[in-house]
Amino acid sequence: MGKPTVLVTGGGAGIGEGIAQVLAQRGWHVLVNDIDAPAAARVAQAVGGTALPGDIRTDPGALISSAVAVSGALHALVNNAGIIRRSALADTSEADLDLVYEVNLKGMVRLAQAALPHLQLTGGAVVNISSIAADNPQPGAGFYSMSKAGVTAFTRHAAQEWGPLGVRVNAVAPGLIRTAMAEAVYAIPELHEKRRLMMPLRRIGTPIELGKVVAFLLSDDASYVSGQVIAVDGGFSQTLISHLPHPPTPTP
Ligand SMILES: NC(=O)c1ccc[n+]([C@@H]2O[C@H](COP(=O)([O-])OP(=O)(O)OC[C@H]3O[C@@H](n4cnc5c(N)ncnc54)[C@H](O)[C@@H]3O)[C@@H](O)[C@H]2O)c1
């Protein structure tokens, strides 16, 4: 039997590139989608996969058909492509609301709908990339957190309806990962250091660390896991009480 095939959206950079690298190492044939065609081609070549450039909003059916045409079957979809448009909520424009909704949520849903008949044939799986901002809304991030909360709901909903069809659906919620999306922050050494010290693991995460969790969720090791959102955040989302002022306490 040939390699199983996975389509990774937004695979030309950042977290998507890390996911593509890990999946290729684990024996997947990776179809690298990105709106940035040269980026998709670069990563596809680096991981021995196939580039499928394109905007996920444009024609999800055609993208899935191209994916299936490459190797005859589709075993997994990683809905990773996502964007952020920064603005205060009161000032978020209708254009930015529409754009972030269309890429981060509608684009994922439509692509998964188009992939479903093919994933049914292979007993395949979907992994959606959400964010810890889905549960901890990020001030100044426009519609971003709301779109990611939608990704969580989509994941849980699809897992219920598609489980009986033999398709598992899960999500990964990254915390602070150093990619172009957040590079403006990490380029400032003091901000990088302050953020690092707020992480229980005392460092910012890497795209490869995201890729390893995606690989687990797509593997047979996760054969009874569906409808779950796994935070990959170095423990950060469990630190709420640490922000309270308190008398001196023992430090570990
Ligand atoms: N970096 C973080 O700290 C972080 C944290 C939480 C969640 N995330 C999520 O992880 C995912 C990847 O983020 P990243 O940090 O790697 O971002 P990134 O900007 O570094 O990379 C995103 C990639 O997606 C591509 N893309 C954008 N719009 C597209 C479209 N319409 N169609 C196809 N491709 C498109 C871009 O060209 C780019 O290559 C996103 O869903 C993001 O919301 C990132």
Ligand as a Chemical Component Dictionary entry (heavy atoms), coordinates in Angstrom:
data_LIG
# 
_chem_comp.id                   LIG 
_chem_comp.type                 NON-POLYMER 
_chem_comp.pdbx_formal_charge   0 
_chem_comp.three_letter_code    LIG 
# 
loop_
_chem_comp_atom.comp_id 
_chem_comp_atom.atom_id 
_chem_comp_atom.alt_atom_id 
_chem_comp_atom.type_symbol 
_chem_comp_atom.charge 
_chem_comp_atom.model_Cartn_x 
_chem_comp_atom.model_Cartn_y 
_chem_comp_atom.model_Cartn_z 
_chem_comp_atom.pdbx_ordinal 
LIG N1  N1  N 0  1.297  31.504 15.874 1  
LIG C1  C1  C 0  0.561  31.402 16.955 2  
LIG O1  O1  O 0  0.997  31.763 18.055 3  
LIG C2  C2  C 0  -0.837 30.824 16.866 4  
LIG C3  C3  C 0  -1.564 30.721 18.051 5  
LIG C4  C4  C 0  -2.840 30.188 18.018 6  
LIG C5  C5  C 0  -3.380 29.742 16.820 7  
LIG N2  N2  N 1  -2.676 29.859 15.663 8  
LIG C6  C6  C 0  -3.316 29.371 14.438 9  
LIG O2  O2  O 0  -2.433 28.510 13.747 10 
LIG C7  C7  C 0  -2.696 28.566 12.338 11 
LIG C8  C8  C 0  -1.409 28.877 11.595 12 
LIG O3  O3  O 0  -0.909 30.122 12.081 13 
LIG P1  P1  P 0  0.593  30.600 11.838 14 
LIG O4  O4  O 0  1.023  31.261 13.084 15 
LIG O5  O5  O -1 1.391  29.508 11.271 16 
LIG O6  O6  O 0  0.322  31.732 10.744 17 
LIG P2  P2  P 0  1.260  32.217 9.531  18 
LIG O7  O7  O 0  0.699  33.542 9.141  19 
LIG O8  O8  O 0  2.698  32.113 9.897  20 
LIG O9  O9  O 0  0.952  31.137 8.391  21 
LIG C9  C9  C 0  -0.344 30.994 7.864  22 
LIG C10 C10 C 0  -0.255 30.473 6.455  23 
LIG O10 O10 O 0  -1.606 30.380 5.931  24 
LIG C11 C11 C 0  -1.633 30.916 4.615  25 
LIG N3  N3  N 0  -2.974 31.412 4.314  26 
LIG C12 C12 C 0  -3.563 32.529 4.786  27 
LIG N4  N4  N 0  -4.786 32.669 4.247  28 
LIG C13 C13 C 0  -4.980 31.613 3.413  29 
LIG C14 C14 C 0  -6.044 31.217 2.568  30 
LIG N5  N5  N 0  -7.165 31.950 2.462  31 
LIG N6  N6  N 0  -5.919 30.078 1.861  32 
LIG C15 C15 C 0  -4.782 29.331 1.933  33 
LIG N7  N7  N 0  -3.725 29.675 2.722  34 
LIG C16 C16 C 0  -3.821 30.806 3.448  35 
LIG C17 C17 C 0  -0.572 32.022 4.637  36 
LIG O11 O11 O 0  -0.132 32.345 3.328  37 
LIG C18 C18 C 0  0.514  31.405 5.519  38 
LIG O12 O12 O 0  1.463  30.683 4.751  39 
LIG C19 C19 C 0  -3.776 29.634 12.150 40 
LIG O13 O13 O 0  -5.064 29.010 12.054 41 
LIG C20 C20 C 0  -3.674 30.436 13.424 42 
LIG O14 O14 O 0  -4.874 31.097 13.753 43 
LIG C21 C21 C 0  -1.419 30.403 15.662 44 
# 
loop_
_chem_comp_bond.comp_id 
_chem_comp_bond.atom_id_1 
_chem_comp_bond.atom_id_2 
_chem_comp_bond.value_order 
_chem_comp_bond.pdbx_ordinal 
LIG N1  C1  SING 1  
LIG C1  O1  DOUB 2  
LIG C1  C2  SING 3  
LIG C2  C3  SING 4  
LIG C2  C21 DOUB 5  
LIG C3  C4  DOUB 6  
LIG C4  C5  SING 7  
LIG C5  N2  DOUB 8  
LIG N2  C6  SING 9  
LIG N2  C21 SING 10 
LIG C6  O2  SING 11 
LIG C6  C20 SING 12 
LIG O2  C7  SING 13 
LIG C7  C8  SING 14 
LIG C7  C19 SING 15 
LIG C8  O3  SING 16 
LIG O3  P1  SING 17 
LIG P1  O4  DOUB 18 
LIG P1  O5  SING 19 
LIG P1  O6  SING 20 
LIG O6  P2  SING 21 
LIG P2  O7  DOUB 22 
LIG P2  O8  SING 23 
LIG P2  O9  SING 24 
LIG O9  C9  SING 25 
LIG C9  C10 SING 26 
LIG C10 O10 SING 27 
LIG C10 C18 SING 28 
LIG O10 C11 SING 29 
LIG C11 N3  SING 30 
LIG C11 C17 SING 31 
LIG N3  C12 SING 32 
LIG N3  C16 SING 33 
LIG C12 N4  DOUB 34 
LIG N4  C13 SING 35 
LIG C13 C14 SING 36 
LIG C13 C16 DOUB 37 
LIG C14 N5  SING 38 
LIG C14 N6  DOUB 39 
LIG N6  C15 SING 40 
LIG C15 N7  DOUB 41 
LIG N7  C16 SING 42 
LIG C17 O11 SING 43 
LIG C17 C18 SING 44 
LIG C18 O12 SING 45 
LIG C19 O13 SING 46 
LIG C19 C20 SING 47 
LIG C20 O14 SING 48 
# 
